[in-house]
């Protein structure tokens, strides 16, 4: 006969131990969430850059069937991150008829512009605005094509633009979207995509999360839903907590997101009406200064660099703004991102730029961690009380900057 009595404590102990294991596993699982990448990439509409395309010499190009001789043909360089060279030749063709212009791109790279390689530009603000989305073939475990946005606006003006030139804007990168299940709710996540490698980084590039739950990511500078990482696993606020992405598997499309502590969220989120927190910086004379030194003035804080072509294109507008509005209590503070101070000083001298500049070393953490600058130039307009007046980057660039200042500053 088997005596069961003495066995009871052992059975209870085993059951208790198993329950502890199950609880630990449950706690571990609750600290992470999983999801899956969307099937298609989308263009990164934050990093959209303007480029000048010039009149093309058709005698130097090969066509399966050349464009009508009456057409206006411009040639430029497509920023092509698939290639080590970083660029590919591309054409804008404007027919003499009322037909829409089109993009002609040698997608199969055989040196010939073929008829089936045309992409029509679709009107968005007819008769001046047109857009197209190219689908560039890529070799990747999960994706087959990388989209590129092309925008053309007839009549666009820019300093030093010739009558035969065309100003074209283009997205540079693509982003990978995915959906993560967090306690039964599907949350949209965004990741950087690099076409020449077969992994998605969780610590480098442009990341995004639908923080407010409206089904989209506000993918722009100074948005709490979008952030640029430099060797850092970005932490985002989400619901009543904080999260970051632990891994993204391009072989399966699986996403793993983990919980983070509030203390790990270091970013300062700005919105219109907020006072921009004070910060120290070192100017080009080696003097330590502070943002608060400019209280009482309308201040344009400009994250920029000489290395940045789009920053240089803004220089004429900044010079004009300084000339027109300095007498209306306006000042500019340049927060420079150049490593070489000598290059910066030479550029300032050449262009007669006299407003204060902060050295890169003194504001690097401010740009990379505090505000997660993901787009250069990035600009903030502050009022005399230090409060943010304008964060919308479109209102602080080109001719629009001059209009914004004219409307905002006291007469």
C-alpha positions in Angstrom: 0.0 0.0 0.0 1.2 3.5 -0.9 1.1 6.0 1.9 0.1 9.3 0.4 0.2 11.4 3.6 3.9 12.3 3.6 3.8 13.2 -0.1 1.3 16.2 0.4 3.9 18.8 1.5 6.1 17.9 -1.5 3.2 18.3 -3.9 2.2 21.6 -2.4 5.8 22.8 -2.6 6.0 21.9 -6.3 2.7 23.6 -7.1 3.8 26.7 -5.2 7.2 26.8 -7.1 5.4 26.4 -10.4 3.1 29.3 -9.6 6.1 31.5 -8.8 7.7 30.6 -12.1 4.4 31.4 -13.9 4.2 34.7 -12.1 7.8 35.6 -13.0 7.2 34.7 -16.7 4.0 36.7 -16.7 5.8 39.7 -15.3 8.5 39.4 -17.8 6.1 39.1 -20.7 4.1 42.1 -19.4 7.3 44.2 -19.6 7.4 43.8 -23.4 5.0 44.0 -26.4 5.2 42.5 -29.9 4.1 43.6 -33.3 4.8 43.3 -37.0 6.2 45.6 -39.8 3.8 46.8 -42.5 4.4 45.2 -45.9 5.6 48.4 -47.6 8.0 51.2 -46.9 7.0 54.9 -47.1 9.1 58.0 -47.9 10.5 59.9 -45.0 8.8 63.3 -45.5 10.8 65.0 -42.8 14.1 64.9 -44.7 12.9 66.5 -47.9 15.6 68.5 -49.6 15.5 71.0 -52.4 17.9 70.6 -55.4 18.5 72.7 -58.5 18.1 70.8 -61.8 19.6 72.4 -64.9 18.8 72.4 -68.7 19.8 69.0 -70.1 22.1 68.5 -73.1 20.1 65.7 -74.8 23.0 64.9 -77.2 24.8 63.4 -74.2 21.9 61.2 -73.2 20.6 57.9 -74.6 16.8 57.3 -75.1 14.8 54.4 -76.4 12.6 57.2 -77.8 13.6 60.8 -77.2 11.2 63.4 -75.9 9.6 65.9 -78.2 12.1 68.5 -79.3 9.7 71.2 -78.1 9.8 69.8 -74.5 11.8 71.5 -71.8 14.1 68.9 -70.3 16.0 69.4 -67.0 18.6 67.1 -65.5 19.5 66.6 -61.9 20.8 64.1 -59.4 18.4 61.8 -57.6 19.8 61.3 -54.0 19.9 57.5 -54.2 20.8 55.9 -50.9 20.8 52.4 -52.5 24.1 53.3 -54.2 27.5 53.9 -52.7 27.9 56.9 -54.9 24.7 58.3 -53.4 23.2 59.6 -56.6 21.7 58.8 -60.0 20.9 60.9 -63.0 17.2 61.9 -63.4 15.2 64.0 -65.8 12.2 66.4 -65.5 10.4 66.6 -68.9 7.9 69.4 -69.4 6.0 68.8 -72.7 5.1 71.8 -74.9 1.5 70.7 -74.8 -0.8 71.0 -71.8 0.2 67.5 -70.7 1.5 67.1 -67.2 5.3 67.0 -66.7 6.9 63.7 -65.9 10.0 62.2 -64.3 12.3 60.0 -66.3 14.6 57.8 -64.3 16.9 55.0 -65.6 15.7 52.5 -63.0 17.3 49.4 -64.6 20.6 51.3 -64.8 21.4 50.3 -68.4 22.4 53.8 -69.4 19.2 54.3 -71.5 16.1 56.3 -70.6 13.4 53.8 -71.7 9.7 54.6 -72.3 8.5 52.4 -69.4 10.8 54.2 -67.0 8.6 57.4 -67.0 6.6 58.4 -63.9 3.9 61.0 -64.4 3.9 64.0 -62.0 0.4 64.3 -60.5 -1.0 67.8 -60.0 -1.6 68.8 -56.4 -1.9 72.6 -56.8 -2.6 72.9 -60.6 -1.1 74.5 -62.6 2.0 75.0 -60.4 2.4 72.0 -58.1 3.2 68.4 -59.1 4.3 65.3 -57.2 5.5 61.8 -58.0 6.5 58.7 -56.0 9.2 56.6 -57.5 9.5 52.9 -56.5 13.2 51.9 -56.6 13.9 48.2 -56.6 16.0 46.9 -53.6 17.4 43.6 -52.3 16.0 43.1 -48.8 14.7 40.2 -46.8 11.3 41.9 -46.2 10.9 44.7 -48.8 11.1 44.8 -52.6 10.9 48.5 -53.3 12.0 51.8 -51.7 9.7 54.8 -52.3 11.1 58.3 -53.2 9.0 61.4 -53.2 9.6 64.1 -55.9 7.9 67.5 -55.8 8.0 70.2 -58.5 6.5 73.6 -58.1 6.5 75.8 -61.2 7.6 79.3 -60.7 9.6 78.6 -57.5 12.2 81.2 -56.8 15.5 81.0 -55.0 18.6 83.2 -54.9 20.9 82.5 -57.9 18.3 80.4 -59.7 18.6 80.8 -63.4 15.5 81.0 -65.7 16.4 77.6 -67.1 16.8 76.0 -63.7 14.2 74.1 -61.9 13.9 73.8 -58.1 13.0 70.2 -57.2 12.4 68.7 -53.7 13.0 65.1 -52.9 12.8 62.7 -50.0 16.1 61.1 -49.1 15.3 58.2 -46.9 12.5 55.7 -46.4 10.9 54.6 -43.1 9.4 51.3 -42.0 6.1 51.4 -40.2 4.7 48.7 -38.0 1.9 47.9 -35.5 2.5 46.8 -32.0 -0.1 45.4 -29.7 -0.1 47.1 -26.3 -2.7 45.7 -24.0 -5.1 45.0 -26.9 -4.5 48.3 -28.6 -2.7 48.6 -31.9 0.0 51.3 -31.8 1.8 52.7 -34.9 5.6 52.6 -34.7 8.1 54.0 -37.2 11.7 52.9 -37.9 14.6 54.1 -40.1 15.5 52.1 -43.2 18.8 51.7 -44.8 18.6 50.0 -48.2 22.2 48.8 -48.3 22.0 46.7 -45.1 19.7 43.9 -44.1 18.9 45.1 -40.6 16.8 47.8 -39.0 18.7 49.7 -36.2 17.1 50.4 -32.9 19.7 53.0 -31.9 20.4 55.1 -35.1 18.1 57.1 -37.3 14.6 58.5 -37.3 12.1 56.8 -35.0 8.4 57.6 -34.3 5.5 56.4 -32.2 1.8 57.4 -32.4 1.8 58.9 -28.9 -1.6 60.5 -28.9 -3.4 57.6 -30.5 -4.8 59.4 -33.6 -3.6 56.7 -35.9 -0.7 58.6 -37.4 2.8 59.9 -36.5 3.4 63.7 -36.5 6.7 63.3 -38.2 8.3 66.7 -37.9 10.9 68.5 -35.9 9.9 69.2 -32.3 7.1 66.7 -32.4 7.0 64.4 -29.3 6.0 61.6 -31.7 9.2 61.7 -33.8 12.8 61.6 -32.7 16.3 61.1 -34.1 18.7 58.6 -32.4 22.5 58.7 -32.4 23.7 55.6 -30.6 20.7 55.6 -28.3 17.6 53.5 -27.9 15.0 56.2 -28.1 12.4 56.4 -25.2 8.9 57.6 -26.1 6.0 58.4 -23.7 3.0 56.1 -24.4 -0.2 56.1 -22.4 0.7 56.1 -18.7 4.3 54.9 -19.3 7.3 54.9 -21.5 8.6 52.5 -24.1 11.5 51.8 -26.5 12.1 49.3 -29.3 14.2 46.4 -28.3 14.5 44.6 -31.7 13.1 44.5 -35.2 13.6 41.3 -37.2 13.7 41.9 -41.0 13.5 38.1 -41.6 10.1 37.8 -40.1 9.0 41.4 -39.6 8.6 40.9 -35.8 8.9 44.0 -33.5 9.6 43.8 -29.8 9.0 46.8 -27.7 9.9 47.1 -24.0 8.8 49.2 -21.1 11.1 52.0 -19.8 11.2 54.1 -16.7 10.2 57.7 -16.6 13.7 58.6 -15.5 15.1 57.4 -18.8 13.1 60.0 -20.8 15.6 62.9 -21.3 14.0 64.9 -24.1 12.4 68.3 -23.6 9.2 68.6 -25.5 8.4 72.2 -26.7 5.1 73.6 -27.8 3.9 77.0 -28.7 3.4 79.1 -25.6 6.1 77.2 -23.6 9.1 79.0 -22.2 12.2 77.5 -23.8 14.4 76.4 -20.9 17.6 78.3 -20.4 20.9 76.7 -21.5 24.6 77.7 -21.5 26.7 77.9 -24.6 30.2 79.1 -25.7 30.4 81.7 -28.4 33.2 82.0 -31.0 35.2 84.3 -28.8 35.3 81.6 -26.1 32.9 83.5 -23.8 30.2 81.5 -21.9 26.8 82.9 -22.5 23.1 81.8 -21.9 19.9 81.8 -23.8 18.5 84.0 -21.1 20.9 86.8 -22.2 18.5 87.5 -25.1 15.4 88.0 -22.9 13.6 91.1 -24.1 14.2 90.4 -27.7 12.4 88.5 -30.4 14.9 85.7 -30.9 15.3 83.2 -33.8 17.2 80.1 -32.5 18.7 78.4 -35.5 20.1 74.8 -35.4 22.3 74.8 -38.5 25.7 74.0 -40.0 27.9 75.0 -42.9 28.0 71.4 -44.0 24.2 71.6 -44.6 23.3 72.7 -48.2 19.7 73.6 -47.1 21.1 75.7 -44.3 23.3 77.6 -46.8 20.3 78.2 -49.0 18.6 79.9 -46.0 21.5 82.3 -45.5 20.3 85.0 -47.9 16.9 85.0 -46.2 18.5 85.2 -42.7 20.7 88.1 -43.9 17.6 89.9 -45.3 15.7 89.2 -42.1 18.5 90.6 -40.0 18.7 93.7 -42.1 15.0 94.4 -42.1 14.1 93.5 -38.5 17.1 94.1 -36.3 15.7 97.6 -35.7 12.4 96.0 -34.6 14.0 94.2 -31.6 15.0 91.1 -33.6 18.0 88.9 -33.0 19.4 85.6 -34.3 21.3 82.9 -32.3 23.1 80.3 -34.4 23.6 76.9 -32.8 26.3 75.5 -35.1 26.8 71.8 -35.8 30.2 72.0 -37.6 33.1 70.1 -36.1 35.6 72.5 -37.7 35.3 76.0 -36.2 37.7 77.4 -38.9 35.3 76.4 -41.6 32.4 78.1 -39.7 34.4 81.3 -39.2 35.4 81.5 -42.9 31.7 81.1 -43.9 30.6 83.8 -41.5 33.2 86.2 -42.8 32.5 85.4 -46.5 28.7 86.1 -46.0 29.1 89.0 -43.6 27.1 87.1 -40.9 27.4 89.0 -37.6 24.8 87.5 -35.3 26.0 85.4 -32.3 27.0 81.8 -32.8 27.4 78.9 -30.4 30.2 76.4 -30.9 29.2 72.8 -31.7 31.0 71.4 -28.6 29.0 73.6 -26.3 25.5 72.7 -27.6 26.0 69.1 -28.9 24.0 67.5 -26.1 21.3 70.2 -26.5 20.9 69.2 -30.1 21.3 65.4 -29.8 19.6 64.7 -26.5 17.5 67.6 -25.2 15.8 68.4 -28.5 16.7 65.4 -30.7 17.3 67.6 -33.7 16.4 65.5 -36.7 16.4 68.1 -39.5 18.8 70.8 -40.4 18.1 73.7 -40.4 15.7 73.6 -37.5 14.5 77.0 -36.2 12.5 78.3 -33.2 11.1 81.8 -32.9 10.9 83.1 -29.3 9.1 86.2 -27.9 10.7 88.7 -25.6 9.5 86.7 -22.6 11.3 83.6 -23.8 8.1 81.8 -24.9 7.8 79.9 -28.1 6.0 81.9 -30.8 6.5 79.7 -33.9 7.7 76.1 -34.3 6.2 75.4 -37.7 9.3 75.1 -39.9 7.6 76.1 -43.1 6.8 79.5 -41.5 10.5 80.0 -40.7 12.1 79.3 -44.1 12.7 81.3 -47.2 10.3 84.1 -48.1 7.8 82.8 -45.5 10.3 83.7 -42.7 10.2 87.3 -43.8 6.4 87.3 -43.9 6.3 85.6 -40.4 8.6 88.2 -38.9 6.7 91.1 -40.6 3.4 89.9 -39.1 4.8 89.0 -35.7 7.2 91.8 -34.7 6.0 95.1 -33.5 6.0 97.9 -36.1 
